[in-house]
């Protein structure tokens, strides 16, 4: 395993979910020091991958609350002795049509997809700016470019993530911090397999493939890339 991220300190939100765990393990294997931030309690025992033995779990953080986000990111910064990068994976999905759905779902999606990234980014900023070469990567979605059936609330929130990414990138481009988003199609997770049992899973994007693109965006080689939304579609 190459140590391309040796010593880099990274906070990952949505860290106890499938993509969060896979990304944390990918980074740790390459020498990064990782803090994994989640809304619930940290997984116990064998649910905590061996690859993350040295990762710092920060549980009980509701990122919809700005103050909770600040405390969570401060805890990650303190545990890691600094913060080079933030990866905003926290988020949620709901499928419902406009006609049959509930207007409150639009608020929920905005809270769970946009505000989590906004609050975590604001909380991380003082630490990233102190580094002079910080990185933020958000998880957008292909649906944020064009909504499909039943995807209105979700797509609107992911479009919000893209605009947040662009606006923050503009704010920070003379301060050494880059802000980018990746737009996955369908990620091969147990949840998605359960939801779409008849699909061809081999066409879906693997969590490690997403982690690899994030790792590139965190690297020094990607210092000229900011404000970008990069599709990672696999063969979907």
N, C-alpha and C positions, 0 to 999 in steps of 0.2 A: 504494500500500500504506500503510495507516495505521500509525502508530508507537505502537500501544497498549501495547507492552511495552518501550518505550524504556529502555535501560540496565538492565533486569532481568537478573539473573544466575541461570541455570538449569542444573542438572546432570540429565542424562537417562541412566538405566541401560538396558541392552538397546539401547544407542544405535546399534549397527551393524546392527541388524535393520531390517526394512521399516518398521514403525510408528515405531521410534526415529528413523530418518533423516527420515521424513516430518514427525514432530513437531518435530524440531530445525530443519528447513528452514522450517516454518510459523512457529516462534518467531523465528528469525533474520530472516525477512522483515518481522517487526513490530518489529524493533529490539532484541530480546533478545540477550544474550551467552550463548552456550551451550557447555557442556562435555559431550561425548558419551562415555559410559563403556561399554566392552564387554569381554567375556571374551577374545575373540580379538585379533588385531592389527587396527589401524585399516585400513579399505579404502584401497587405493592408487589414484592416478591418476584415471581417469574414473569409477571406482566411488565416488569421493568427490564428492557433488553440488556443483555450482558454488555453489549457495545456501549451502553450509556452508564456504565459503572461510575465513571468520573464526572458525569453531567450533574448539574445542580438543578433539582426540581424546585419550582416556585409555584405552589398550588394555591387555590382559593382566591384567584385574581379575576374579578369581574371587570374586563377592559371597557365595558360600556360606561363605567364610572371613572371619570378623569382622575380622581384622587386615588382610587384603587390601582389604576394604571401606573400612576406616578410611584406609588409604593412598591408595586411589583417590579418595575424597571429599575428603581433604586436598589432593590434587594438583589436583582441580577447583577447590576453593576458592582455592587459591593462584594458579592460572592466571587465574581470573576476578576476583581481588581482592575476593572476598566471595561469599556464596551466599544468594540470596533464596528459591530453590525447588528441590525435588527431585521428579522425575517417575520413578516406578519402573515401567519397562516390561519389564525383564528377566523372563523366564519361559519356560515350555515347556509342550507339550501331548503327552499320550500317550492313545491310544484302546485300551482292552482291557477285556474282560469280567472279572468277578470270578472266574468259574469257570475260565477259560482263562489268566488273567493271573498276574502275579507280585507277591507282597506287597512286593517291593523297589521296585516302581513307585510305591507309595504314599509311601515314603521319598524317592524321587527327586523326585516332584512337590512334596512338602513343602519339600525343599531348594531347588528351582529357582524355586518360586513364592512361598513364604512367607519362607524364610530370606533370600533375596536382598533382599526388600523390608524385612525386619526389620533386617538388618545395614547396608544402605545408609541407612536412616532413623536408626538409632542413630549412625552415623558422621557424618551430616549435621547432627544436632541441635545440637551446640555452635555451629555456624556459623549455623544458622537462628535460634536463640535470640538470638544476638548482634545480629541484625537487628531483633528485636522484632516482626516481622510476616512470619514465614516461611510457606512453603506446602509441603505434601507431597501429591502425588496418586499413588495406586496404581492399577494396572490389575487389576481383579477380573474377573468373568465372570458372565453370566447363569446359567451352569451352577452357580455357587456358591450359587444360591437353590434350584435343583432339578436333580438329576443326571439326565441321560438315559442310555440304553443305552451301555455302554462308557465312561462318563464318571466312574465312581466316584472314582478316585484324583485326577483333575484337578479335579473339582467339590469334593472335600473340601479340596484345597489352596486353591482360590479362595474357599471359605467361610472358610478360615483368614485369607486376605488381608482379607476384610470385617471379621472380628473384630479383627484387628490394627489396621485403620483406626479402628474404633470405640474401642478401648481407648486408642490413642495420642491420638486426638482428645480424649478425656476428660482424659488427663494434661496436655495442653497448652492446654486452652481458656482458662485464665487467664494464659497466657504469650504470647499473640499469634500462635501458630502454628496454622494450620488443617490438618486431615488428612482427605482425602476419597478416595473410590474411584469409578472409572467402570466400568460393567459392559457391555462391548461384546457384541454377538451374534457374527455372523461378519464378520470384517474382510476387505475385498477386497484380498488380497495374492496375489502370484504363487504362493506355496506353497498357499494355500487353493484357488485356481483349479485347480492341478494335482491336488490331493487330491479335489476335487469338480467334475469337468469338465462334468457334466450340470446343474449348478445354474444358477439365474438370477442372474448376478453383479450385475445392476442393483439387486437388492433388498438387497445387502450394504452395510455401512457403509464409507465411504471413510476412509482414514487421516487425511485433512485434516479430516473431520467430527469425528473423535475429538480431534484436535489442537485444534480450535476449542473444544470443551467443556473440555478441560484448560486452555486459555488463559483461559477465563472463571474457572475455579476458582482460577487463580493471581492473578487481578486483584484490585484493591482492592474492586471492587463485590461480590465473593463473600466478603467478610470475615465475614459472618454465617453462612456455610455451613461446618459442620464435622461430621465423623462420618457423612457421607452416602455412600450407594452409589447412583450415578445410572445407570440403564440408558440405553445408547445403541444402539438396536436397528436403526436404518435401517428397512427394511420387511420384516425377517425375522420 
